[in-house]
Amino acid sequence: MTTARPPAWPVRAAAVHGRRTVVPAVTGTAYATGTGAFTVDPDDTLVPGFVRRRR
């Protein structure tokens, strides 16, 4: 049996937009694996070119 903390654990209960949730604490290591960029053609007739909708 170990006394080490797991890589993630709940810190406290919370509510977001009326929905019950928890606020987690997370430990560990992460590495940047890439980047992304969007370029919009100024002559694009559908400016801004695309619409990002939230689900």
Phi, psi and omega in degrees: 000142181243152177257004180292147177288145175291167182293344177210144179205152180287138179263313180200161175279153180209172174228133178233119182051040178080003180255136179288140179206182174232154173261116183267159168247136184229136176239164177139194182235142177224153180231140174290126183248359179174174177224165178221152179212146175245135177239131180250127177289123181297340178267005180295126180283349178253032182310132012274014175097325178199162178236128177264117181256141176276141177266000000 
